[in-house]
């Protein structure tokens, strides 16, 4: 099966799960350890951006759970989000098949990839981000209403499987 079709089908299944009231994402200790390692890396492909965003999403979800409160801090996560946002201001989004925009009124940044919107609220807007906000590159779109934190563990694991599939195709 074609990778993109496989990814699209699996993402659609996860989105459907995210809309259910009773669904709770499974997050393991190994997931948290791996995500903490992965957010220290830089992304140089669309697949790597997907993994990086899924890692941050997983950690953002895990920190709200009692068993991970002592392993994570918002300072740690927000620092990596800031690094990513500043990096994104200098990218050619067409090369990476992603979109990035900031709603300055809500202090919320959005990174859209594979038809998903990863959102980061209460961001610190520095001079570099402010320059991006007022530029023609910042085209704010409406939120699609998909709560990615509800499917954080499954989305994270899907991103890892997709990376492996992509590696096999390039060999």
Chimera marker file (.cmm) of the C-alpha trace (Angstrom):
<marker_set name="trace">
<marker id="1" x="0.000" y="0.000" z="0.000" r="1" g="1" b="0" radius="0.5"/>
<marker id="2" x="1.163" y="3.520" z="-0.790" r="1" g="1" b="0" radius="0.5"/>
<marker id="3" x="2.668" y="5.293" z="2.256" r="1" g="1" b="0" radius="0.5"/>
<marker id="4" x="0.561" y="8.416" z="1.888" r="1" g="1" b="0" radius="0.5"/>
<marker id="5" x="-2.653" y="6.442" z="1.582" r="1" g="1" b="0" radius="0.5"/>
<marker id="6" x="-1.661" y="4.347" z="4.612" r="1" g="1" b="0" radius="0.5"/>
<marker id="7" x="-0.937" y="7.491" z="6.633" r="1" g="1" b="0" radius="0.5"/>
<marker id="8" x="-4.157" y="9.194" z="5.549" r="1" g="1" b="0" radius="0.5"/>
<marker id="9" x="-6.268" y="6.152" z="6.482" r="1" g="1" b="0" radius="0.5"/>
<marker id="10" x="-4.600" y="5.826" z="9.888" r="1" g="1" b="0" radius="0.5"/>
<marker id="11" x="-4.919" y="9.541" z="10.586" r="1" g="1" b="0" radius="0.5"/>
<marker id="12" x="-8.607" y="9.446" z="9.677" r="1" g="1" b="0" radius="0.5"/>
<marker id="13" x="-9.089" y="6.539" z="12.115" r="1" g="1" b="0" radius="0.5"/>
<marker id="14" x="-7.331" y="8.497" z="14.872" r="1" g="1" b="0" radius="0.5"/>
<marker id="15" x="-9.353" y="11.642" z="14.170" r="1" g="1" b="0" radius="0.5"/>
<marker id="16" x="-12.519" y="9.590" z="14.492" r="1" g="1" b="0" radius="0.5"/>
<marker id="17" x="-11.273" y="8.252" z="17.856" r="1" g="1" b="0" radius="0.5"/>
<marker id="18" x="-10.484" y="11.798" z="19.020" r="1" g="1" b="0" radius="0.5"/>
<marker id="19" x="-14.116" y="12.758" z="18.585" r="1" g="1" b="0" radius="0.5"/>
<marker id="20" x="-15.334" y="10.043" z="20.926" r="1" g="1" b="0" radius="0.5"/>
<marker id="21" x="-16.079" y="11.126" z="24.477" r="1" g="1" b="0" radius="0.5"/>
<marker id="22" x="-14.796" y="7.928" z="26.113" r="1" g="1" b="0" radius="0.5"/>
<marker id="23" x="-11.479" y="7.553" z="24.297" r="1" g="1" b="0" radius="0.5"/>
<marker id="24" x="-8.339" y="8.171" z="26.341" r="1" g="1" b="0" radius="0.5"/>
<marker id="25" x="-4.937" y="8.060" z="24.713" r="1" g="1" b="0" radius="0.5"/>
<marker id="26" x="-2.459" y="5.479" z="25.942" r="1" g="1" b="0" radius="0.5"/>
<marker id="27" x="0.886" y="6.976" z="26.914" r="1" g="1" b="0" radius="0.5"/>
<marker id="28" x="3.683" y="4.756" z="28.201" r="1" g="1" b="0" radius="0.5"/>
<marker id="29" x="6.878" y="5.538" z="30.084" r="1" g="1" b="0" radius="0.5"/>
<marker id="30" x="8.835" y="4.473" z="26.987" r="1" g="1" b="0" radius="0.5"/>
<marker id="31" x="6.816" y="6.908" z="24.850" r="1" g="1" b="0" radius="0.5"/>
<marker id="32" x="7.696" y="9.784" z="27.188" r="1" g="1" b="0" radius="0.5"/>
<marker id="33" x="11.394" y="8.847" z="27.269" r="1" g="1" b="0" radius="0.5"/>
<marker id="34" x="11.541" y="8.568" z="23.471" r="1" g="1" b="0" radius="0.5"/>
<marker id="35" x="9.602" y="11.820" z="22.932" r="1" g="1" b="0" radius="0.5"/>
<marker id="36" x="11.964" y="13.676" z="25.306" r="1" g="1" b="0" radius="0.5"/>
<marker id="37" x="14.903" y="12.483" z="23.196" r="1" g="1" b="0" radius="0.5"/>
<marker id="38" x="13.231" y="13.281" z="19.879" r="1" g="1" b="0" radius="0.5"/>
<marker id="39" x="12.346" y="16.889" z="20.709" r="1" g="1" b="0" radius="0.5"/>
<marker id="40" x="16.073" y="17.612" z="21.014" r="1" g="1" b="0" radius="0.5"/>
<marker id="41" x="16.576" y="16.857" z="17.319" r="1" g="1" b="0" radius="0.5"/>
<marker id="42" x="16.158" y="19.168" z="14.359" r="1" g="1" b="0" radius="0.5"/>
<marker id="43" x="13.771" y="18.408" z="11.531" r="1" g="1" b="0" radius="0.5"/>
<marker id="44" x="14.992" y="18.326" z="7.941" r="1" g="1" b="0" radius="0.5"/>
<marker id="45" x="12.036" y="16.616" z="6.274" r="1" g="1" b="0" radius="0.5"/>
<marker id="46" x="8.255" y="16.627" z="6.500" r="1" g="1" b="0" radius="0.5"/>
<marker id="47" x="8.358" y="13.232" z="8.216" r="1" g="1" b="0" radius="0.5"/>
<marker id="48" x="10.815" y="14.537" z="10.819" r="1" g="1" b="0" radius="0.5"/>
<marker id="49" x="8.578" y="17.552" z="11.476" r="1" g="1" b="0" radius="0.5"/>
<marker id="50" x="5.661" y="15.164" z="11.989" r="1" g="1" b="0" radius="0.5"/>
<marker id="51" x="7.672" y="13.194" z="14.565" r="1" g="1" b="0" radius="0.5"/>
<marker id="52" x="8.855" y="16.351" z="16.310" r="1" g="1" b="0" radius="0.5"/>
<marker id="53" x="5.336" y="17.780" z="16.529" r="1" g="1" b="0" radius="0.5"/>
<marker id="54" x="3.888" y="14.451" z="17.654" r="1" g="1" b="0" radius="0.5"/>
<marker id="55" x="6.594" y="14.270" z="20.345" r="1" g="1" b="0" radius="0.5"/>
<marker id="56" x="5.770" y="17.723" z="21.687" r="1" g="1" b="0" radius="0.5"/>
<marker id="57" x="2.049" y="16.910" z="21.573" r="1" g="1" b="0" radius="0.5"/>
<marker id="58" x="2.671" y="13.707" z="23.542" r="1" g="1" b="0" radius="0.5"/>
<marker id="59" x="4.686" y="15.523" z="26.222" r="1" g="1" b="0" radius="0.5"/>
<marker id="60" x="2.083" y="18.304" z="26.413" r="1" g="1" b="0" radius="0.5"/>
<marker id="61" x="-0.511" y="15.615" z="27.090" r="1" g="1" b="0" radius="0.5"/>
<marker id="62" x="1.598" y="13.544" z="29.464" r="1" g="1" b="0" radius="0.5"/>
<marker id="63" x="2.426" y="16.484" z="31.742" r="1" g="1" b="0" radius="0.5"/>
<marker id="64" x="-1.258" y="16.794" z="32.596" r="1" g="1" b="0" radius="0.5"/>
<marker id="65" x="-1.310" y="13.243" z="33.963" r="1" g="1" b="0" radius="0.5"/>
<marker id="66" x="-0.341" y="12.614" z="37.604" r="1" g="1" b="0" radius="0.5"/>
<marker id="67" x="2.224" y="9.906" z="36.834" r="1" g="1" b="0" radius="0.5"/>
<marker id="68" x="4.264" y="12.261" z="34.600" r="1" g="1" b="0" radius="0.5"/>
<marker id="69" x="4.066" y="15.544" z="36.537" r="1" g="1" b="0" radius="0.5"/>
<marker id="70" x="7.421" y="14.844" z="38.227" r="1" g="1" b="0" radius="0.5"/>
<marker id="71" x="9.147" y="13.816" z="34.999" r="1" g="1" b="0" radius="0.5"/>
<marker id="72" x="8.248" y="16.853" z="32.896" r="1" g="1" b="0" radius="0.5"/>
<marker id="73" x="8.017" y="20.610" z="33.246" r="1" g="1" b="0" radius="0.5"/>
<marker id="74" x="6.199" y="23.186" z="31.169" r="1" g="1" b="0" radius="0.5"/>
<marker id="75" x="9.471" y="25.140" z="31.034" r="1" g="1" b="0" radius="0.5"/>
<marker id="76" x="11.140" y="22.175" z="29.284" r="1" g="1" b="0" radius="0.5"/>
<marker id="77" x="8.310" y="21.761" z="26.773" r="1" g="1" b="0" radius="0.5"/>
<marker id="78" x="7.797" y="25.490" z="26.123" r="1" g="1" b="0" radius="0.5"/>
<marker id="79" x="11.535" y="25.939" z="25.529" r="1" g="1" b="0" radius="0.5"/>
<marker id="80" x="11.435" y="23.377" z="22.744" r="1" g="1" b="0" radius="0.5"/>
<marker id="81" x="8.262" y="24.899" z="21.297" r="1" g="1" b="0" radius="0.5"/>
<marker id="82" x="9.956" y="28.334" z="21.217" r="1" g="1" b="0" radius="0.5"/>
<marker id="83" x="13.024" y="26.877" z="19.498" r="1" g="1" b="0" radius="0.5"/>
<marker id="84" x="10.805" y="25.204" z="16.891" r="1" g="1" b="0" radius="0.5"/>
<marker id="85" x="8.699" y="28.305" z="16.233" r="1" g="1" b="0" radius="0.5"/>
<marker id="86" x="11.750" y="30.495" z="15.750" r="1" g="1" b="0" radius="0.5"/>
<marker id="87" x="13.220" y="27.906" z="13.373" r="1" g="1" b="0" radius="0.5"/>
<marker id="88" x="9.982" y="27.794" z="11.377" r="1" g="1" b="0" radius="0.5"/>
<marker id="89" x="10.062" y="31.536" z="10.688" r="1" g="1" b="0" radius="0.5"/>
<marker id="90" x="12.984" y="30.985" z="8.326" r="1" g="1" b="0" radius="0.5"/>
<marker id="91" x="11.712" y="27.945" z="6.381" r="1" g="1" b="0" radius="0.5"/>
<marker id="92" x="10.306" y="27.487" z="2.916" r="1" g="1" b="0" radius="0.5"/>
<marker id="93" x="7.068" y="25.721" z="3.861" r="1" g="1" b="0" radius="0.5"/>
<marker id="94" x="6.465" y="24.431" z="0.336" r="1" g="1" b="0" radius="0.5"/>
<marker id="95" x="9.655" y="22.378" z="0.609" r="1" g="1" b="0" radius="0.5"/>
<marker id="96" x="8.376" y="20.706" z="3.765" r="1" g="1" b="0" radius="0.5"/>
<marker id="97" x="4.670" y="20.479" z="2.924" r="1" g="1" b="0" radius="0.5"/>
<marker id="98" x="3.635" y="22.242" z="6.087" r="1" g="1" b="0" radius="0.5"/>
<marker id="99" x="2.050" y="25.527" z="7.021" r="1" g="1" b="0" radius="0.5"/>
<marker id="100" x="2.851" y="27.733" z="9.970" r="1" g="1" b="0" radius="0.5"/>
<marker id="101" x="0.915" y="30.694" z="11.279" r="1" g="1" b="0" radius="0.5"/>
<marker id="102" x="0.408" y="32.610" z="14.482" r="1" g="1" b="0" radius="0.5"/>
<marker id="103" x="-2.800" y="34.092" z="15.803" r="1" g="1" b="0" radius="0.5"/>
<marker id="104" x="-1.305" y="36.918" z="17.846" r="1" g="1" b="0" radius="0.5"/>
<marker id="105" x="-4.604" y="37.836" z="19.507" r="1" g="1" b="0" radius="0.5"/>
<marker id="106" x="-4.832" y="34.370" z="21.080" r="1" g="1" b="0" radius="0.5"/>
<marker id="107" x="-1.025" y="34.003" z="21.394" r="1" g="1" b="0" radius="0.5"/>
<marker id="108" x="-1.385" y="30.694" z="19.613" r="1" g="1" b="0" radius="0.5"/>
<marker id="109" x="0.884" y="29.174" z="16.983" r="1" g="1" b="0" radius="0.5"/>
<marker id="110" x="-0.343" y="26.564" z="14.512" r="1" g="1" b="0" radius="0.5"/>
<marker id="111" x="1.700" y="24.133" z="12.487" r="1" g="1" b="0" radius="0.5"/>
<marker id="112" x="-0.316" y="22.289" z="9.899" r="1" g="1" b="0" radius="0.5"/>
<marker id="113" x="1.093" y="19.048" z="8.526" r="1" g="1" b="0" radius="0.5"/>
<marker id="114" x="-0.579" y="16.036" z="6.903" r="1" g="1" b="0" radius="0.5"/>
<marker id="115" x="-3.878" y="17.890" z="7.277" r="1" g="1" b="0" radius="0.5"/>
<marker id="116" x="-3.502" y="18.115" z="11.080" r="1" g="1" b="0" radius="0.5"/>
<marker id="117" x="-3.186" y="21.355" z="13.029" r="1" g="1" b="0" radius="0.5"/>
<marker id="118" x="-0.780" y="21.198" z="15.947" r="1" g="1" b="0" radius="0.5"/>
<marker id="119" x="-1.484" y="24.200" z="18.158" r="1" g="1" b="0" radius="0.5"/>
<marker id="120" x="0.633" y="25.757" z="20.881" r="1" g="1" b="0" radius="0.5"/>
<marker id="121" x="-1.082" y="28.205" z="23.202" r="1" g="1" b="0" radius="0.5"/>
<marker id="122" x="0.328" y="31.039" z="25.332" r="1" g="1" b="0" radius="0.5"/>
<marker id="123" x="3.514" y="31.300" z="23.317" r="1" g="1" b="0" radius="0.5"/>
<marker id="124" x="6.079" y="33.974" z="24.066" r="1" g="1" b="0" radius="0.5"/>
<marker id="125" x="6.184" y="36.360" z="21.136" r="1" g="1" b="0" radius="0.5"/>
<marker id="126" x="9.706" y="37.661" z="20.675" r="1" g="1" b="0" radius="0.5"/>
<marker id="127" x="11.002" y="40.061" z="18.036" r="1" g="1" b="0" radius="0.5"/>
<marker id="128" x="11.565" y="37.321" z="15.441" r="1" g="1" b="0" radius="0.5"/>
<marker id="129" x="8.052" y="35.910" z="15.871" r="1" g="1" b="0" radius="0.5"/>
<marker id="130" x="6.554" y="39.404" z="15.840" r="1" g="1" b="0" radius="0.5"/>
<marker id="131" x="8.283" y="40.115" z="12.511" r="1" g="1" b="0" radius="0.5"/>
<marker id="132" x="6.779" y="36.897" z="11.158" r="1" g="1" b="0" radius="0.5"/>
<marker id="133" x="3.313" y="37.819" z="12.483" r="1" g="1" b="0" radius="0.5"/>
<marker id="134" x="3.247" y="41.112" z="10.606" r="1" g="1" b="0" radius="0.5"/>
<marker id="135" x="4.691" y="39.598" z="7.424" r="1" g="1" b="0" radius="0.5"/>
<marker id="136" x="2.707" y="38.361" z="4.431" r="1" g="1" b="0" radius="0.5"/>
<marker id="137" x="3.794" y="34.781" z="5.278" r="1" g="1" b="0" radius="0.5"/>
<marker id="138" x="1.520" y="34.687" z="8.325" r="1" g="1" b="0" radius="0.5"/>
<marker id="139" x="-1.844" y="33.646" z="6.933" r="1" g="1" b="0" radius="0.5"/>
<marker id="140" x="-4.039" y="32.642" z="9.868" r="1" g="1" b="0" radius="0.5"/>
<marker id="141" x="-6.591" y="29.899" z="9.208" r="1" g="1" b="0" radius="0.5"/>
<marker id="142" x="-9.540" y="28.797" z="11.313" r="1" g="1" b="0" radius="0.5"/>
<marker id="143" x="-9.025" y="25.918" z="13.743" r="1" g="1" b="0" radius="0.5"/>
<marker id="144" x="-10.344" y="22.590" z="12.406" r="1" g="1" b="0" radius="0.5"/>
<marker id="145" x="-11.539" y="21.456" z="15.826" r="1" g="1" b="0" radius="0.5"/>
<marker id="146" x="-9.465" y="18.262" z="16.054" r="1" g="1" b="0" radius="0.5"/>
<marker id="147" x="-8.104" y="17.758" z="19.576" r="1" g="1" b="0" radius="0.5"/>
<marker id="148" x="-4.757" y="16.074" z="18.991" r="1" g="1" b="0" radius="0.5"/>
<marker id="149" x="-4.004" y="15.672" z="22.690" r="1" g="1" b="0" radius="0.5"/>
<marker id="150" x="-6.859" y="13.156" z="22.906" r="1" g="1" b="0" radius="0.5"/>
<marker id="151" x="-4.898" y="10.888" z="20.549" r="1" g="1" b="0" radius="0.5"/>
<marker id="152" x="-1.368" y="11.908" z="21.559" r="1" g="1" b="0" radius="0.5"/>
<marker id="153" x="0.037" y="8.431" z="22.256" r="1" g="1" b="0" radius="0.5"/>
<marker id="154" x="-1.439" y="6.870" z="19.143" r="1" g="1" b="0" radius="0.5"/>
<marker id="155" x="-0.385" y="9.803" z="16.969" r="1" g="1" b="0" radius="0.5"/>
<marker id="156" x="3.152" y="9.648" z="18.352" r="1" g="1" b="0" radius="0.5"/>
<marker id="157" x="3.447" y="5.929" z="17.641" r="1" g="1" b="0" radius="0.5"/>
<marker id="158" x="1.951" y="6.404" z="14.180" r="1" g="1" b="0" radius="0.5"/>
<marker id="159" x="4.618" y="9.021" z="13.408" r="1" g="1" b="0" radius="0.5"/>
<marker id="160" x="7.359" y="6.560" z="14.410" r="1" g="1" b="0" radius="0.5"/>
<marker id="161" x="5.929" y="3.779" z="12.229" r="1" g="1" b="0" radius="0.5"/>
<marker id="162" x="5.571" y="6.214" z="9.337" r="1" g="1" b="0" radius="0.5"/>
<marker id="163" x="9.238" y="7.225" z="9.721" r="1" g="1" b="0" radius="0.5"/>
<marker id="164" x="10.289" y="3.572" z="9.493" r="1" g="1" b="0" radius="0.5"/>
<marker id="165" x="8.139" y="3.077" z="6.403" r="1" g="1" b="0" radius="0.5"/>
<marker id="166" x="9.713" y="6.169" z="4.825" r="1" g="1" b="0" radius="0.5"/>
<marker id="167" x="13.215" y="4.906" z="5.576" r="1" g="1" b="0" radius="0.5"/>
<marker id="168" x="12.482" y="1.573" z="3.900" r="1" g="1" b="0" radius="0.5"/>
<marker id="169" x="11.243" y="3.321" z="0.780" r="1" g="1" b="0" radius="0.5"/>
<marker id="170" x="14.467" y="5.294" z="0.434" r="1" g="1" b="0" radius="0.5"/>
<marker id="171" x="16.737" y="2.265" z="0.760" r="1" g="1" b="0" radius="0.5"/>
<link id1="1" id2="2" r="1" g="1" b="0" radius="0.2"/>
<link id1="2" id2="3" r="1" g="1" b="0" radius="0.2"/>
<link id1="3" id2="4" r="1" g="1" b="0" radius="0.2"/>
<link id1="4" id2="5" r="1" g="1" b="0" radius="0.2"/>
<link id1="5" id2="6" r="1" g="1" b="0" radius="0.2"/>
<link id1="6" id2="7" r="1" g="1" b="0" radius="0.2"/>
<link id1="7" id2="8" r="1" g="1" b="0" radius="0.2"/>
<link id1="8" id2="9" r="1" g="1" b="0" radius="0.2"/>
<link id1="9" id2="10" r="1" g="1" b="0" radius="0.2"/>
<link id1="10" id2="11" r="1" g="1" b="0" radius="0.2"/>
<link id1="11" id2="12" r="1" g="1" b="0" radius="0.2"/>
<link id1="12" id2="13" r="1" g="1" b="0" radius="0.2"/>
<link id1="13" id2="14" r="1" g="1" b="0" radius="0.2"/>
<link id1="14" id2="15" r="1" g="1" b="0" radius="0.2"/>
<link id1="15" id2="16" r="1" g="1" b="0" radius="0.2"/>
<link id1="16" id2="17" r="1" g="1" b="0" radius="0.2"/>
<link id1="17" id2="18" r="1" g="1" b="0" radius="0.2"/>
<link id1="18" id2="19" r="1" g="1" b="0" radius="0.2"/>
<link id1="19" id2="20" r="1" g="1" b="0" radius="0.2"/>
<link id1="20" id2="21" r="1" g="1" b="0" radius="0.2"/>
<link id1="21" id2="22" r="1" g="1" b="0" radius="0.2"/>
<link id1="22" id2="23" r="1" g="1" b="0" radius="0.2"/>
<link id1="23" id2="24" r="1" g="1" b="0" radius="0.2"/>
<link id1="24" id2="25" r="1" g="1" b="0" radius="0.2"/>
<link id1="25" id2="26" r="1" g="1" b="0" radius="0.2"/>
<link id1="26" id2="27" r="1" g="1" b="0" radius="0.2"/>
<link id1="27" id2="28" r="1" g="1" b="0" radius="0.2"/>
<link id1="28" id2="29" r="1" g="1" b="0" radius="0.2"/>
<link id1="29" id2="30" r="1" g="1" b="0" radius="0.2"/>
<link id1="30" id2="31" r="1" g="1" b="0" radius="0.2"/>
<link id1="31" id2="32" r="1" g="1" b="0" radius="0.2"/>
<link id1="32" id2="33" r="1" g="1" b="0" radius="0.2"/>
<link id1="33" id2="34" r="1" g="1" b="0" radius="0.2"/>
<link id1="34" id2="35" r="1" g="1" b="0" radius="0.2"/>
<link id1="35" id2="36" r="1" g="1" b="0" radius="0.2"/>
<link id1="36" id2="37" r="1" g="1" b="0" radius="0.2"/>
<link id1="37" id2="38" r="1" g="1" b="0" radius="0.2"/>
<link id1="38" id2="39" r="1" g="1" b="0" radius="0.2"/>
<link id1="39" id2="40" r="1" g="1" b="0" radius="0.2"/>
<link id1="40" id2="41" r="1" g="1" b="0" radius="0.2"/>
<link id1="41" id2="42" r="1" g="1" b="0" radius="0.2"/>
<link id1="42" id2="43" r="1" g="1" b="0" radius="0.2"/>
<link id1="43" id2="44" r="1" g="1" b="0" radius="0.2"/>
<link id1="44" id2="45" r="1" g="1" b="0" radius="0.2"/>
<link id1="45" id2="46" r="1" g="1" b="0" radius="0.2"/>
<link id1="46" id2="47" r="1" g="1" b="0" radius="0.2"/>
<link id1="47" id2="48" r="1" g="1" b="0" radius="0.2"/>
<link id1="48" id2="49" r="1" g="1" b="0" radius="0.2"/>
<link id1="49" id2="50" r="1" g="1" b="0" radius="0.2"/>
<link id1="50" id2="51" r="1" g="1" b="0" radius="0.2"/>
<link id1="51" id2="52" r="1" g="1" b="0" radius="0.2"/>
<link id1="52" id2="53" r="1" g="1" b="0" radius="0.2"/>
<link id1="53" id2="54" r="1" g="1" b="0" radius="0.2"/>
<link id1="54" id2="55" r="1" g="1" b="0" radius="0.2"/>
<link id1="55" id2="56" r="1" g="1" b="0" radius="0.2"/>
<link id1="56" id2="57" r="1" g="1" b="0" radius="0.2"/>
<link id1="57" id2="58" r="1" g="1" b="0" radius="0.2"/>
<link id1="58" id2="59" r="1" g="1" b="0" radius="0.2"/>
<link id1="59" id2="60" r="1" g="1" b="0" radius="0.2"/>
<link id1="60" id2="61" r="1" g="1" b="0" radius="0.2"/>
<link id1="61" id2="62" r="1" g="1" b="0" radius="0.2"/>
<link id1="62" id2="63" r="1" g="1" b="0" radius="0.2"/>
<link id1="63" id2="64" r="1" g="1" b="0" radius="0.2"/>
<link id1="64" id2="65" r="1" g="1" b="0" radius="0.2"/>
<link id1="65" id2="66" r="1" g="1" b="0" radius="0.2"/>
<link id1="66" id2="67" r="1" g="1" b="0" radius="0.2"/>
<link id1="67" id2="68" r="1" g="1" b="0" radius="0.2"/>
<link id1="68" id2="69" r="1" g="1" b="0" radius="0.2"/>
<link id1="69" id2="70" r="1" g="1" b="0" radius="0.2"/>
<link id1="70" id2="71" r="1" g="1" b="0" radius="0.2"/>
<link id1="71" id2="72" r="1" g="1" b="0" radius="0.2"/>
<link id1="72" id2="73" r="1" g="1" b="0" radius="0.2"/>
<link id1="73" id2="74" r="1" g="1" b="0" radius="0.2"/>
<link id1="74" id2="75" r="1" g="1" b="0" radius="0.2"/>
<link id1="75" id2="76" r="1" g="1" b="0" radius="0.2"/>
<link id1="76" id2="77" r="1" g="1" b="0" radius="0.2"/>
<link id1="77" id2="78" r="1" g="1" b="0" radius="0.2"/>
<link id1="78" id2="79" r="1" g="1" b="0" radius="0.2"/>
<link id1="79" id2="80" r="1" g="1" b="0" radius="0.2"/>
<link id1="80" id2="81" r="1" g="1" b="0" radius="0.2"/>
<link id1="81" id2="82" r="1" g="1" b="0" radius="0.2"/>
<link id1="82" id2="83" r="1" g="1" b="0" radius="0.2"/>
<link id1="83" id2="84" r="1" g="1" b="0" radius="0.2"/>
<link id1="84" id2="85" r="1" g="1" b="0" radius="0.2"/>
<link id1="85" id2="86" r="1" g="1" b="0" radius="0.2"/>
<link id1="86" id2="87" r="1" g="1" b="0" radius="0.2"/>
<link id1="87" id2="88" r="1" g="1" b="0" radius="0.2"/>
<link id1="88" id2="89" r="1" g="1" b="0" radius="0.2"/>
<link id1="89" id2="90" r="1" g="1" b="0" radius="0.2"/>
<link id1="90" id2="91" r="1" g="1" b="0" radius="0.2"/>
<link id1="91" id2="92" r="1" g="1" b="0" radius="0.2"/>
<link id1="92" id2="93" r="1" g="1" b="0" radius="0.2"/>
<link id1="93" id2="94" r="1" g="1" b="0" radius="0.2"/>
<link id1="94" id2="95" r="1" g="1" b="0" radius="0.2"/>
<link id1="95" id2="96" r="1" g="1" b="0" radius="0.2"/>
<link id1="96" id2="97" r="1" g="1" b="0" radius="0.2"/>
<link id1="97" id2="98" r="1" g="1" b="0" radius="0.2"/>
<link id1="98" id2="99" r="1" g="1" b="0" radius="0.2"/>
<link id1="99" id2="100" r="1" g="1" b="0" radius="0.2"/>
<link id1="100" id2="101" r="1" g="1" b="0" radius="0.2"/>
<link id1="101" id2="102" r="1" g="1" b="0" radius="0.2"/>
<link id1="102" id2="103" r="1" g="1" b="0" radius="0.2"/>
<link id1="103" id2="104" r="1" g="1" b="0" radius="0.2"/>
<link id1="104" id2="105" r="1" g="1" b="0" radius="0.2"/>
<link id1="105" id2="106" r="1" g="1" b="0" radius="0.2"/>
<link id1="106" id2="107" r="1" g="1" b="0" radius="0.2"/>
<link id1="107" id2="108" r="1" g="1" b="0" radius="0.2"/>
<link id1="108" id2="109" r="1" g="1" b="0" radius="0.2"/>
<link id1="109" id2="110" r="1" g="1" b="0" radius="0.2"/>
<link id1="110" id2="111" r="1" g="1" b="0" radius="0.2"/>
<link id1="111" id2="112" r="1" g="1" b="0" radius="0.2"/>
<link id1="112" id2="113" r="1" g="1" b="0" radius="0.2"/>
<link id1="113" id2="114" r="1" g="1" b="0" radius="0.2"/>
<link id1="114" id2="115" r="1" g="1" b="0" radius="0.2"/>
<link id1="115" id2="116" r="1" g="1" b="0" radius="0.2"/>
<link id1="116" id2="117" r="1" g="1" b="0" radius="0.2"/>
<link id1="117" id2="118" r="1" g="1" b="0" radius="0.2"/>
<link id1="118" id2="119" r="1" g="1" b="0" radius="0.2"/>
<link id1="119" id2="120" r="1" g="1" b="0" radius="0.2"/>
<link id1="120" id2="121" r="1" g="1" b="0" radius="0.2"/>
<link id1="121" id2="122" r="1" g="1" b="0" radius="0.2"/>
<link id1="122" id2="123" r="1" g="1" b="0" radius="0.2"/>
<link id1="123" id2="124" r="1" g="1" b="0" radius="0.2"/>
<link id1="124" id2="125" r="1" g="1" b="0" radius="0.2"/>
<link id1="125" id2="126" r="1" g="1" b="0" radius="0.2"/>
<link id1="126" id2="127" r="1" g="1" b="0" radius="0.2"/>
<link id1="127" id2="128" r="1" g="1" b="0" radius="0.2"/>
<link id1="128" id2="129" r="1" g="1" b="0" radius="0.2"/>
<link id1="129" id2="130" r="1" g="1" b="0" radius="0.2"/>
<link id1="130" id2="131" r="1" g="1" b="0" radius="0.2"/>
<link id1="131" id2="132" r="1" g="1" b="0" radius="0.2"/>
<link id1="132" id2="133" r="1" g="1" b="0" radius="0.2"/>
<link id1="133" id2="134" r="1" g="1" b="0" radius="0.2"/>
<link id1="134" id2="135" r="1" g="1" b="0" radius="0.2"/>
<link id1="135" id2="136" r="1" g="1" b="0" radius="0.2"/>
<link id1="136" id2="137" r="1" g="1" b="0" radius="0.2"/>
<link id1="137" id2="138" r="1" g="1" b="0" radius="0.2"/>
<link id1="138" id2="139" r="1" g="1" b="0" radius="0.2"/>
<link id1="139" id2="140" r="1" g="1" b="0" radius="0.2"/>
<link id1="140" id2="141" r="1" g="1" b="0" radius="0.2"/>
<link id1="141" id2="142" r="1" g="1" b="0" radius="0.2"/>
<link id1="142" id2="143" r="1" g="1" b="0" radius="0.2"/>
<link id1="143" id2="144" r="1" g="1" b="0" radius="0.2"/>
<link id1="144" id2="145" r="1" g="1" b="0" radius="0.2"/>
<link id1="145" id2="146" r="1" g="1" b="0" radius="0.2"/>
<link id1="146" id2="147" r="1" g="1" b="0" radius="0.2"/>
<link id1="147" id2="148" r="1" g="1" b="0" radius="0.2"/>
<link id1="148" id2="149" r="1" g="1" b="0" radius="0.2"/>
<link id1="149" id2="150" r="1" g="1" b="0" radius="0.2"/>
<link id1="150" id2="151" r="1" g="1" b="0" radius="0.2"/>
<link id1="151" id2="152" r="1" g="1" b="0" radius="0.2"/>
<link id1="152" id2="153" r="1" g="1" b="0" radius="0.2"/>
<link id1="153" id2="154" r="1" g="1" b="0" radius="0.2"/>
<link id1="154" id2="155" r="1" g="1" b="0" radius="0.2"/>
<link id1="155" id2="156" r="1" g="1" b="0" radius="0.2"/>
<link id1="156" id2="157" r="1" g="1" b="0" radius="0.2"/>
<link id1="157" id2="158" r="1" g="1" b="0" radius="0.2"/>
<link id1="158" id2="159" r="1" g="1" b="0" radius="0.2"/>
<link id1="159" id2="160" r="1" g="1" b="0" radius="0.2"/>
<link id1="160" id2="161" r="1" g="1" b="0" radius="0.2"/>
<link id1="161" id2="162" r="1" g="1" b="0" radius="0.2"/>
<link id1="162" id2="163" r="1" g="1" b="0" radius="0.2"/>
<link id1="163" id2="164" r="1" g="1" b="0" radius="0.2"/>
<link id1="164" id2="165" r="1" g="1" b="0" radius="0.2"/>
<link id1="165" id2="166" r="1" g="1" b="0" radius="0.2"/>
<link id1="166" id2="167" r="1" g="1" b="0" radius="0.2"/>
<link id1="167" id2="168" r="1" g="1" b="0" radius="0.2"/>
<link id1="168" id2="169" r="1" g="1" b="0" radius="0.2"/>
<link id1="169" id2="170" r="1" g="1" b="0" radius="0.2"/>
<link id1="170" id2="171" r="1" g="1" b="0" radius="0.2"/>
</marker_set>
